[in-house]
Amino acid sequence: MSWLFGIKGPKGEGAGPPLSLPPAQPGAEGGGDRGAGDRPAPKDKWSNFDPTGLERAAKAARELEHSRHAKEALSLAQMQEQTLQLEQQSKLKEYEAAVEQLKSEQIRVQAEERRKTLNEETRQHQARAQYQDKLARQRYEDQLRQQQLLNEENLRKQEESVQKQEAIRRATVEREMELRHKNEMLRVEAEARARAKAERENADIIREQIRLKAAEHRQTILESIRTAGTLFGEGFRAFVTDWDKVTATVAGLTLLAVGVYSAKNATSVAGRYIEARLGKPSLVRETSRITVLEALRHPLQPSLEARVRDIAIATRNTKKNRSLYRNILMYGPPGTGKTLFAKKLALHSGMDYAIMTGGDVAPMGRDGVTAVHKVFDWASTSRRGLLLFVDEADAFLRKRATEKISEDLRATLNAFLHRTGQHSSKFMLVLASNQPEQFDWAINDRIDEMVNFDLPQLEERERLVRMYFDKYVLKPATEGKQRLKLAQFDYGKKCSEIARLTEGMSGREISQLAVAWQAMAYASEDGVLTEAMMDARVQDAIQQHQQKMQWLKAERAGLEGSQTLLLSARAE
């Protein structure tokens, strides 16, 4: 109801013209107090009140009371008031909804903060648990490391103690041998001195004894000669005068000559038969079969460790079941243990083995066919089964179509193919070659299984270095029977280092390296093999191996060039 006080409403409508106010009486409110002079009157809370608003309201009320639209104005005012109340209620509800929304948002924020707090606490717990686990593992690893260091220290002390005891034992043995040698020399010297003294004292008696023995011996010989001459003369005179004795003697000599001739031929025939059954053919260089002449020189060898277990087990079961043996080809670089594997396979299978090389066949010429048949005939007589190992087989089993080979070698190859055309239960054929691509196709057709012998890797080289170092250096040095001593250094570490440096070397080259160490120790003045000497020999072996590889590379390049030229010539 602002229009009652003359204030314009929202639509700009006024209640009427403003009412005039009576003039203010001097001294009523705004006048000065008596005796105050020009000093302003004191102000209170009603000093700024404007009564004109009340006057306008009263005038508007009187006009409204006498107006015919009073009821409509009053209802309009009531409606405006209700509208304002509704607006206030809606604003209040909006405020309450905003408050509720703010509370829910606050609850959501609190829940989110609580979830983040729980996640953070969980993460911190996990991090704390991981850190504690890490600390526990570190403590455990430190304990293990300390225990390992302690064990290594104890082992080192034990090794030092053993080495000291061994040094003391060697020194004691050397001292005992020295004392024994001195005593032996003193004894021999004393005996020689006593014998010389006795000979000097009895020199006259000894000379007289020698003279008497010589005279007696001379007389005995003369008497024997006279007696023999007398008997021979009388017997010859009686033999010549008796013709029956002469005839019997001639007949006896004739029968003796016939018997000697017959015995010689019979012995030759029997020898050839025994050689075919028990003897070793000329092509066979080494065998485990015990012949008549080798029975006392070659005792039975013990079994060795299996290298290729599957083939050994299959061969052993084949022998037990008396089945047919399979033929095997072993190929790879030289010195990788092909011959050793063949021996192990034969020994672990309970078979005999025989080793022949292909290089011995070509120089035999026409006799090659007979020699090949003799080898297979001899192999078929083995009761235990024979493993026939042909080393460097590509030397005479070359391709007949492309290779230029002699007629004798071609006939020998045909004989070999004839004897190996079918599997046998008497012998097993094992071929070894560094160049299997040169084999005749018929040879490849007779191979049942191929085994590749590659160069040894790091672990195998380390085992080989340790084995040959123990065999050729450490064992002779500790036994004290040879002029070989070993300086003090870490043998195991040195063997591991040498194994890393000898990459690409074969087992034979590693064995030759160990033999070279032994030779260097023998060539030194004091017979002591030092670490520097081993390192120098290793560097020499590495340079030699590299030179061999360069030669091999140049040889392969030359072969490839010649093959290219041959193919181009054939194409033209």
DRENTI-914570 format. One record per residue (C-alpha): residue number from 0; x, y, z. Coordinates in pm, whole numbers. Layout:
<setis>
NUM, X, Y, Z $
...
</setis>
This chain:
<setis>
0, 0, 0, 0 $
1, 272, 240, -89 $
2, 33, 445, -298 $
3, -132, 554, 25 $
4, 183, 745, 118 $
5, 220, 908, -223 $
6, 498, 680, -342 $
7, 481, 563, -701 $
8, 424, 198, -746 $
9, 577, -34, -992 $
10, 355, 105, -1270 $
11, 443, 464, -1189 $
12, 90, 559, -1061 $
13, 67, 818, -773 $
14, -198, 869, -509 $
15, -254, 1228, -596 $
16, -99, 1567, -561 $
17, 120, 1616, -258 $
18, -33, 1772, 43 $
19, 86, 2110, 163 $
20, 225, 2118, 512 $
21, 173, 2395, 762 $
22, 467, 2623, 813 $
23, 683, 2542, 1099 $
24, 645, 2752, 1409 $
25, 952, 2929, 1514 $
26, 1095, 2794, 1829 $
27, 882, 2478, 1824 $
28, 1139, 2233, 1689 $
29, 1391, 2406, 1471 $
30, 1419, 2732, 1686 $
31, 1704, 2798, 1916 $
32, 1687, 2770, 2290 $
33, 1681, 3071, 2505 $
34, 2026, 3185, 2590 $
35, 2176, 2954, 2336 $
36, 2239, 3220, 2079 $
37, 2325, 3085, 1734 $
38, 2420, 2733, 1860 $
39, 2220, 2458, 1667 $
40, 1962, 2257, 1854 $
41, 2053, 1908, 1957 $
42, 1940, 1620, 1723 $
43, 1737, 1312, 1825 $
44, 1591, 1014, 1638 $
45, 1278, 1211, 1538 $
46, 1457, 1511, 1409 $
47, 1454, 1392, 1045 $
48, 1094, 1267, 1042 $
49, 884, 1401, 753 $
50, 513, 1426, 852 $
51, 404, 1502, 499 $
52, 384, 1133, 424 $
53, 127, 1087, 702 $
54, -73, 1378, 580 $
55, -80, 1241, 229 $
56, -184, 902, 363 $
57, -467, 1052, 566 $
58, -589, 1254, 270 $
59, -573, 948, 44 $
60, -764, 745, 300 $
61, -1043, 1012, 316 $
62, -1061, 1026, -63 $
63, -1065, 650, -89 $
64, -1338, 625, 169 $
65, -1563, 859, -31 $
66, -1468, 693, -371 $
67, -1691, 441, -546 $
68, -1391, 220, -629 $
69, -1290, 172, -267 $
70, -1383, -195, -256 $
71, -1202, -272, -581 $
72, -894, -89, -459 $
73, -907, -277, -132 $
74, -944, -614, -306 $
75, -670, -516, -545 $
76, -448, -429, -252 $
77, -537, -760, -87 $
78, -459, -944, -409 $
79, -127, -765, -436 $
80, -52, -848, -79 $
81, -140, -1218, -140 $
82, 73, -1215, -452 $
83, 363, -1075, -253 $
84, 307, -1337, 14 $
85, 299, -1613, -248 $
86, 614, -1477, -403 $
87, 772, -1465, -60 $
88, 659, -1823, 9 $
89, 794, -1943, -327 $
90, 1122, -1764, -258 $
91, 1121, -1921, 87 $
92, 1063, -2265, -66 $
93, 1335, -2200, -321 $
94, 1561, -2096, -38 $
95, 1471, -2410, 155 $
96, 1531, -2623, -158 $
97, 1864, -2448, -209 $
98, 1945, -2512, 154 $
99, 1851, -2881, 115 $
100, 2054, -2902, -206 $
101, 2342, -2734, -31 $
102, 2312, -2985, 252 $
103, 2305, -3280, 9 $
104, 2599, -3133, -177 $
105, 2778, -3091, 153 $
106, 2697, -3453, 242 $
107, 2824, -3567, -101 $
108, 3139, -3361, -61 $
109, 3189, -3504, 287 $
110, 3138, -3858, 150 $
111, 3383, -3788, -132 $
112, 3635, -3648, 113 $
113, 3584, -3953, 337 $
114, 3632, -4186, 35 $
115, 3947, -4000, -66 $
116, 4067, -4018, 292 $
117, 4004, -4394, 302 $
118, 4180, -4440, -35 $
119, 4474, -4236, 85 $
120, 4489, -4432, 410 $
121, 4470, -4758, 212 $
122, 4744, -4642, -23 $
123, 4960, -4536, 269 $
124, 4900, -4873, 436 $
125, 4994, -5052, 116 $
126, 5302, -4835, 69 $
127, 5396, -4897, 432 $
128, 5345, -5272, 389 $
129, 5548, -5273, 66 $
130, 5824, -5074, 229 $
131, 5827, -5308, 528 $
132, 5832, -5610, 290 $
133, 6115, -5447, 92 $
134, 6306, -5387, 414 $
135, 6245, -5748, 518 $
136, 6369, -5876, 179 $
137, 6672, -5651, 199 $
138, 6746, -5776, 548 $
139, 6704, -6135, 427 $
140, 6926, -6072, 122 $
141, 7183, -5904, 345 $
142, 7174, -6204, 575 $
143, 7211, -6439, 278 $
144, 7495, -6227, 139 $
145, 7668, -6223, 475 $
146, 7616, -6598, 509 $
147, 7753, -6650, 157 $
148, 8052, -6430, 234 $
149, 8104, -6622, 556 $
150, 8079, -6954, 369 $
151, 8319, -6830, 102 $
152, 8557, -6712, 370 $
153, 8534, -7048, 546 $
154, 8582, -7227, 215 $
155, 8880, -7008, 134 $
156, 9028, -7077, 474 $
157, 8968, -7449, 426 $
158, 9130, -7436, 82 $
159, 9423, -7245, 225 $
160, 9446, -7500, 506 $
161, 9432, -7786, 257 $
162, 9692, -7616, 39 $
163, 9915, -7559, 339 $
164, 9872, -7920, 446 $
165, 9940, -8035, 91 $
166, 10248, -7813, 75 $
167, 10365, -7949, 409 $
168, 10297, -8303, 288 $
169, 10487, -8244, -36 $
170, 10773, -8086, 154 $
171, 10774, -8381, 395 $
172, 10768, -8632, 109 $
173, 11045, -8445, -73 $
174, 11249, -8434, 248 $
175, 11192, -8805, 305 $
176, 11291, -8883, -51 $
177, 11597, -8664, -17 $
178, 11699, -8834, 308 $
179, 11627, -9178, 160 $
180, 11836, -9091, -145 $
181, 12121, -8969, 74 $
182, 12106, -9285, 286 $
183, 12095, -9501, -25 $
184, 12396, -9319, -169 $
185, 12584, -9356, 157 $
186, 12498, -9726, 172 $
187, 12606, -9783, -189 $
188, 12924, -9587, -131 $
189, 13001, -9785, 182 $
190, 12937, -10116, 7 $
191, 13151, -10013, -289 $
192, 13429, -9900, -56 $
193, 13412, -10227, 139 $
194, 13405, -10434, -179 $
195, 13704, -10246, -320 $
196, 13895, -10291, 3 $
197, 13820, -10666, 10 $
198, 13923, -10699, -355 $
199, 14248, -10518, -287 $
200, 14323, -10741, 10 $
201, 14236, -11064, -177 $
202, 14375, -10967, -518 $
203, 14647, -11241, -516 $
204, 14404, -11513, -414 $
205, 14152, -11403, -675 $
206, 14413, -11402, -954 $
207, 14527, -11753, -858 $
208, 14167, -11878, -859 $
209, 14108, -11726, -1203 $
210, 14426, -11889, -1341 $
211, 14333, -12233, -1206 $
212, 13977, -12204, -1343 $
213, 14109, -12106, -1687 $
214, 14355, -12399, -1701 $
215, 14087, -12644, -1591 $
216, 13841, -12506, -1846 $
217, 14101, -12534, -2126 $
218, 14178, -12892, -2036 $
219, 13807, -12980, -2031 $
220, 13752, -12831, -2376 $
221, 14047, -13021, -2524 $
222, 13922, -13349, -2383 $
223, 13575, -13282, -2519 $
224, 13710, -13208, -2864 $
225, 13917, -13531, -2870 $
226, 13620, -13740, -2754 $
227, 13382, -13582, -3005 $
228, 13627, -13631, -3292 $
229, 13677, -13995, -3203 $
230, 13302, -14065, -3177 $
231, 13219, -13874, -3499 $
232, 13494, -14057, -3696 $
233, 13387, -14400, -3578 $
234, 13017, -14326, -3642 $
235, 13077, -14188, -3992 $
236, 13299, -14492, -4079 $
237, 13026, -14728, -3956 $
238, 12752, -14533, -4140 $
239, 12936, -14532, -4473 $
240, 13010, -14904, -4460 $
241, 12638, -14991, -4382 $
242, 12413, -14929, -4693 $
243, 12087, -15000, -4506 $
244, 12154, -14706, -4273 $
245, 12231, -14480, -4567 $
246, 11900, -14572, -4738 $
247, 11698, -14519, -4419 $
248, 11861, -14180, -4362 $
249, 11778, -14057, -4715 $
250, 11418, -14174, -4681 $
251, 11387, -13999, -4344 $
252, 11520, -13668, -4482 $
253, 11277, -13687, -4775 $
254, 10979, -13745, -4545 $
255, 11098, -13461, -4323 $
256, 11107, -13217, -4618 $
257, 10758, -13324, -4728 $
258, 10627, -13275, -4373 $
259, 10783, -12931, -4340 $
260, 10629, -12819, -4673 $
261, 10286, -12956, -4581 $
262, 10297, -12798, -4236 $
263, 10393, -12462, -4387 $
264, 10095, -12463, -4627 $
265, 9856, -12585, -4360 $
266, 9980, -12315, -4123 $
267, 9925, -12048, -4392 $
268, 9568, -12166, -4456 $
269, 9489, -12182, -4086 $
270, 9641, -11837, -4033 $
271, 9424, -11684, -4305 $
272, 9113, -11846, -4154 $
273, 9199, -11722, -3804 $
274, 9276, -11375, -3943 $
275, 8936, -11367, -4116 $
276, 8756, -11474, -3798 $
277, 8961, -11309, -3524 $
278, 9221, -11086, -3687 $
279, 9186, -10715, -3759 $
280, 9156, -10606, -4125 $
281, 9413, -10364, -4259 $
282, 9161, -10083, -4301 $
283, 9060, -10098, -3933 $
284, 9287, -9869, -3732 $
285, 9137, -9922, -3388 $
286, 8892, -10170, -3242 $
287, 8758, -10284, -2908 $
288, 8739, -10647, -3021 $
289, 9006, -10849, -2839 $
290, 9217, -11048, -3081 $
291, 9464, -11325, -3000 $
292, 9765, -11090, -3002 $
293, 9587, -10807, -2816 $
294, 9429, -11012, -2536 $
295, 9703, -10929, -2288 $
296, 9743, -10561, -2389 $
297, 9385, -10435, -2398 $
298, 9178, -10503, -2084 $
299, 8807, -10440, -2095 $
300, 8725, -10069, -2066 $
301, 8461, -9942, -1815 $
302, 8146, -9771, -1932 $
303, 8159, -9396, -1994 $
304, 7887, -9133, -1946 $
305, 7622, -9115, -2219 $
306, 7640, -8815, -2449 $
307, 7332, -8868, -2659 $
308, 7108, -9077, -2433 $
309, 6825, -9139, -2678 $
310, 7046, -9292, -2948 $
311, 7235, -9501, -2692 $
312, 6915, -9637, -2536 $
313, 6766, -9713, -2879 $
314, 7085, -9892, -2989 $
315, 7102, -10088, -2663 $
316, 6740, -10201, -2697 $
317, 6803, -10290, -3060 $
318, 7089, -10514, -2954 $
319, 6883, -10677, -2679 $
320, 6595, -10748, -2914 $
321, 6829, -10862, -3195 $
322, 6669, -10618, -3434 $
323, 6817, -10423, -3724 $
324, 7063, -10144, -3645 $
325, 7021, -9794, -3786 $
326, 7291, -9607, -3978 $
327, 7398, -9269, -3837 $
328, 7573, -8969, -3993 $
329, 7767, -8735, -3763 $
330, 7873, -8407, -3918 $
331, 8026, -8088, -3785 $
332, 8357, -7903, -3751 $
333, 8674, -8099, -3668 $
334, 8754, -8170, -3305 $
335, 8395, -8165, -3174 $
336, 8394, -8522, -3034 $
337, 8244, -8734, -3312 $
338, 8490, -9022, -3262 $
339, 8447, -9006, -2884 $
340, 8070, -9024, -2922 $
341, 8099, -9331, -3146 $
342, 8313, -9508, -2883 $
343, 8073, -9414, -2604 $
344, 7776, -9530, -2807 $
345, 7938, -9868, -2869 $
346, 8050, -9915, -2510 $
347, 7717, -9817, -2356 $
348, 7530, -10036, -2601 $
349, 7745, -10337, -2518 $
350, 7886, -10354, -2872 $
351, 8234, -10375, -3015 $
352, 8359, -10084, -3221 $
353, 8601, -10052, -3509 $
354, 8740, -9727, -3647 $
355, 8855, -9681, -4006 $
356, 8928, -9368, -4205 $
357, 8820, -9293, -4559 $
358, 9165, -9162, -4650 $
359, 9307, -9517, -4634 $
360, 9074, -9651, -4903 $
361, 9171, -9437, -5204 $
362, 9547, -9527, -5208 $
363, 9466, -9901, -5209 $
364, 9364, -9895, -5578 $
365, 9238, -10232, -5696 $
366, 9275, -10383, -5352 $
367, 9011, -10145, -5216 $
368, 8720, -10370, -5314 $
369, 8874, -10672, -5143 $
370, 8957, -10468, -4834 $
371, 8600, -10335, -4808 $
372, 8452, -10685, -4838 $
373, 8702, -10810, -4581 $
374, 8598, -10538, -4334 $
375, 8228, -10623, -4363 $
376, 8297, -10999, -4346 $
377, 8499, -10941, -4031 $
378, 8225, -10718, -3888 $
379, 7965, -10990, -3944 $
380, 8159, -11233, -3720 $
381, 8115, -11022, -3405 $
382, 7898, -11194, -3147 $
383, 7825, -10873, -2956 $
384, 7750, -10664, -3263 $
385, 7997, -10422, -3416 $
386, 7976, -10043, -3452 $
387, 8175, -9964, -3767 $
388, 8287, -9600, -3748 $
389, 8411, -9451, -4077 $
390, 8594, -9125, -4010 $
391, 8641, -8874, -4294 $
392, 8394, -9080, -4495 $
393, 8366, -8813, -4765 $
394, 8722, -8901, -4880 $
395, 8596, -9204, -5080 $
396, 8214, -9180, -5069 $
397, 8200, -8886, -5311 $
398, 7940, -8818, -5577 $
399, 7985, -9044, -5876 $
400, 7800, -8814, -6116 $
401, 7983, -8486, -6062 $
402, 8315, -8578, -5899 $
403, 8606, -8703, -6106 $
404, 8708, -9026, -5933 $
405, 8913, -9319, -6057 $
406, 8762, -9646, -6168 $
407, 8917, -9830, -5874 $
408, 8765, -9583, -5628 $
409, 8431, -9606, -5811 $
410, 8442, -9987, -5779 $
411, 8524, -9955, -5409 $
412, 8229, -9719, -5360 $
413, 8001, -9964, -5541 $
414, 8121, -10246, -5316 $
415, 8050, -10031, -5009 $
416, 7699, -9952, -5139 $
417, 7640, -10322, -5207 $
418, 7732, -10424, -4852 $
419, 7523, -10145, -4692 $
420, 7215, -10175, -4915 $
421, 7011, -10335, -4635 $
422, 7008, -10296, -4259 $
423, 7201, -10555, -4063 $
424, 7164, -10710, -3722 $
425, 7539, -10777, -3706 $
426, 7690, -10431, -3744 $
427, 7591, -10065, -3718 $
428, 7735, -9811, -3963 $
429, 7835, -9468, -3828 $
430, 7976, -9213, -4074 $
431, 8159, -8896, -3976 $
432, 8231, -8606, -4209 $
433, 8317, -8237, -4205 $
434, 8167, -8191, -4554 $
435, 7851, -8407, -4579 $
436, 7736, -8223, -4891 $
437, 8001, -8418, -5091 $
438, 7836, -8756, -5022 $
439, 7692, -8958, -5307 $
440, 7311, -8955, -5310 $
441, 7303, -9331, -5253 $
442, 7500, -9279, -4930 $
443, 7248, -9019, -4812 $
444, 6970, -9267, -4885 $
445, 7131, -9521, -4649 $
446, 7146, -9278, -4353 $
447, 6867, -9316, -4094 $
448, 6960, -9039, -3851 $
449, 7189, -8735, -3862 $
450, 7359, -8582, -3557 $
451, 7508, -8234, -3577 $
452, 7817, -8176, -3362 $
453, 7851, -7801, -3331 $
454, 8130, -7605, -3163 $
455, 8107, -7599, -2781 $
456, 7929, -7308, -2617 $
457, 8046, -7113, -2310 $
458, 7934, -7367, -2049 $
459, 8076, -7660, -2245 $
460, 8403, -7475, -2307 $
461, 8437, -7405, -1935 $
462, 8388, -7773, -1853 $
463, 8643, -7870, -2118 $
464, 8898, -7615, -1992 $
465, 8857, -7736, -1635 $
466, 8878, -8102, -1737 $
467, 9194, -8064, -1949 $
468, 9354, -7827, -1696 $
469, 9301, -8087, -1425 $
470, 9427, -8367, -1652 $
471, 9741, -8208, -1797 $
472, 9840, -7947, -1537 $
473, 9681, -7975, -1194 $
474, 9699, -8351, -1146 $
475, 10065, -8390, -1257 $
476, 10158, -8091, -1039 $
477, 9992, -8228, -725 $
478, 10119, -8584, -766 $
479, 10481, -8465, -767 $
480, 10596, -8741, -1002 $
481, 10683, -8502, -1287 $
482, 10884, -8182, -1322 $
483, 10579, -7961, -1306 $
484, 10469, -7709, -1046 $
485, 10183, -7463, -1038 $
486, 10194, -7107, -907 $
487, 9934, -6980, -660 $
488, 9632, -6814, -827 $
489, 9257, -6864, -859 $
490, 9237, -7167, -1090 $
491, 8856, -7164, -1121 $
492, 8840, -6795, -1211 $
493, 9120, -6838, -1465 $
494, 8943, -7134, -1629 $
495, 8620, -6931, -1658 $
496, 8812, -6641, -1814 $
497, 8984, -6870, -2065 $
498, 8647, -7025, -2156 $
499, 8516, -6679, -2247 $
500, 8826, -6598, -2455 $
501, 8825, -6926, -2653 $
502, 8497, -6864, -2832 $
503, 8479, -7055, -3160 $
504, 8743, -7313, -3061 $
505, 8676, -7685, -3072 $
506, 8736, -7938, -2797 $
507, 9055, -8057, -2967 $
508, 9196, -7702, -2975 $
509, 9121, -7661, -2603 $
510, 9296, -7993, -2535 $
511, 9598, -7876, -2737 $
512, 9599, -7554, -2535 $
513, 9621, -7750, -2208 $
514, 9906, -7963, -2350 $
515, 10083, -7639, -2449 $
516, 10058, -7516, -2088 $
517, 10224, -7837, -1973 $
518, 10499, -7798, -2235 $
519, 10564, -7437, -2127 $
520, 10604, -7551, -1766 $
521, 10851, -7821, -1873 $
522, 11046, -7567, -2081 $
523, 11081, -7318, -1794 $
524, 11388, -7313, -1572 $
525, 11211, -7395, -1245 $
526, 10922, -7594, -1395 $
527, 10659, -7357, -1252 $
528, 10354, -7265, -1462 $
529, 10244, -6909, -1385 $
530, 9927, -6719, -1474 $
531, 10118, -6492, -1714 $
532, 10251, -6795, -1902 $
533, 9897, -6932, -1940 $
534, 9768, -6596, -2065 $
535, 10049, -6571, -2322 $
536, 9976, -6921, -2454 $
537, 9604, -6841, -2472 $
538, 9672, -6532, -2683 $
539, 9891, -6740, -2916 $
540, 9615, -7000, -2950 $
541, 9358, -6729, -3027 $
542, 9582, -6581, -3300 $
543, 9641, -6926, -3448 $
544, 9267, -6996, -3446 $
545, 9196, -6666, -3623 $
546, 9462, -6746, -3885 $
547, 9304, -7088, -3944 $
548, 8963, -6924, -3988 $
549, 9109, -6683, -4244 $
550, 9260, -6974, -4437 $
551, 8928, -7158, -4427 $
552, 8741, -6850, -4544 $
553, 8986, -6803, -4834 $
554, 8955, -7171, -4926 $
555, 8576, -7152, -4930 $
556, 8589, -6838, -5143 $
557, 8819, -7016, -5390 $
558, 8589, -7318, -5405 $
559, 8287, -7097, -5467 $
560, 8475, -6915, -5744 $
561, 8580, -7241, -5910 $
562, 8225, -7376, -5890 $
563, 8093, -7055, -6045 $
564, 8343, -7082, -6331 $
565, 8254, -7450, -6380 $
566, 7883, -7372, -6396 $
567, 7939, -7087, -6640 $
568, 8157, -7309, -6859 $
569, 7890, -7580, -6860 $
570, 7626, -7322, -6945 $
571, 7830, -7207, -7244 $
</setis>
